């Protein structure tokens, strides 16, 4: 299966990298986490800490962060 997403914004190289940068990196890219999707190297969507831990356990970093497609903006 192939998924379509928006542009790649950044990536997390490890769980510790996610812990260290998550609070500020979305702001630096002028977006919110709710307007992005995080995908590990096994193709799994990562939304919270348990997912980032599983990616570490399964050697599935880096986790890439993409902007949602323009037609997927959440209702605000």
N, C-alpha and C positions, 0 to 999 in steps of 0.2 A: 504494500500500500504506500502511496505517496501522498503527502499532505502539502497544502499550499499555505504559506505564511507570508508575512511582510518582511521587511528588510532585517538583516541581522544587526543588532545593536551592540552586543558585547557577549562575553562568555565568562563563566566561572571555572577556574582551573582545578578547584578542589572544594571540599566542604568548608574547609577553613577560609578559603578565599570568599566563598558565599557569606560566611559569618562575618568576616571583616568588612565587606564592601556593600552588602545588600541594602543597608539603611540609606546609603547616599548615591549609589550608582544610577538608580532610575532618575533621580533629580538631575544628575549631571547630563543625562540624555533627554531631559525635559519631557518625561513621560511618567506614568504610574505603573506599578507592577500589574495592575488589573487590565492594562492595555497591551500586555505582552504575554508571550508564551515561552516557557523554558522547556528545552528538550535535551535529554541526555543522549549519549552516543549509542544507546540501544533503541532509541526512538521513543522513549517513554516521556510523557509530560510530567514535569516536576512542579508541584505547587506549594509544598511546605516541607518542613524539616525532615520528616520521615522519608520523603522522596529523595532528598539530597543525600541522606545517609545511605539509602539503598544504592544510589549511583556510586557512592564511595566504595561500598561493599562489593559491588559488581564491576568495579574498574570501568565505569561508564562516564567519566569526565573526559573532556570538558563538557559542561552543560552550556548550550548555546541559548541565548535570549533573543527572541525575534519580536518585532512589532506585530500586533495583530493586523490582519488584512483590513483595509479601509472599510469594507462592508461588514466587519465584525465588531465595530465599536459597541461597547456596552451601553445600555440605556442609562443616561445620566439625567 
